[in-house]
Amino acid sequence: MLHIRYASFAKLLACGILAVLILAGCGTKPTDPTETTAPESLSGTALLEALNTALAEAPEDKTGLDVLEQMGYAPVDLRTEDQNQLVIYHPSTRQFLLLDKTNVKTPTIVFPEGIAWEDLGEIMSVKMKTMEKASILYNKYVCIGDSLSYGDGSSAGNRSWCNLIAERMDAQLYKLAVSGESVWEHMRQQVEQVPEDADLVTVLMGTNDSGLLAAKKFPLGDVDAVLAMENDSPEDYENSQLFNDSLIGRYRWCLEALQRKAPNARIIVVTPLPYNNERYTAQIVEAEKALCLAMGVEVIVPTESPIFEVEAFKKLQVDNLHPNDEGYQVVADFVFEYIENTL
């Protein structure tokens, strides 16, 4: 079965425009410069000939994939069982081609055998419409959280799943997440910074609270009791009984403050990822989930998926906590699949 991850619709569209311009300059320029026509699809053989010709004229540091992108073909990152194969897609012609990239310098065009390319084209068309819809709905994306949302552990040091999702939606990212911050000490301050016109807000906090909970710095709180409490001071946290009751009481106070701050935003809570402080993290995950379900707030629980089983996910973490680049991609895929399936 094919596993699909999708590049930004805007990026694909940009590649298509680039292809029109490049091909227009190669002998297909319309008589009216204000008009452009989409290039005709090239067969695998013709594309390979064009690729080899372009490679012969390209600088030595350019690979076949670089040249294909210049020709308007964009990687779709559609994985087959053979990791040396790559699908490229031309957005203007809706043409899919399968490459064997064993030799990256001169990839080979593989003619599609045993794959229903017409069906694939239809699937991609639907998915791109979904991507376009997400891009329209979510222009301003806000990320609340700690180091797991900031991007500690990534090769860049600050590129998390939030960055990857923003890129997929071609959305402006407001990353309020700060390494080391917790629900107990910092969530309120992050909520205060949320733009009022935010379209989408994700919240992933609680991991750093597990150590504080283990040290008995505050009680976890009883979800039913917290839900029964009146939010007596929604604007005055210092004198709020709810805010100062417990961790879950504070979490509820902050979520309600977020709903008031960005009334038109879609709010999605992502519960903490697997962590070696398993006992207290699990308690926080269950409490956040129960609270959100009772409040009608969307909630995603990664640890309920086999993908995030503790021992399995450790292979995608740099220190038993922070994901590496591949780990952040897994988180982004997991969260975005939920977003696109619930548009």
Helices and strands as residue ranges (DSSP letters): E 3-4, H 9-23, I 24-28, H 44-57, H 64-70, E 74-75, E 78-79, E 85-90, E 95-100, E 108-110, H 117-137, E 140-145, H 147-150, H 161-169, E 172-175, H 183-192, E 200-204, H 207-214, H 223-228, G 237-239, H 241-245, H 247-261, E 266-270, H 278-295, E 298-300, G 302-304, G 306-308, H 310-314, H 325-341
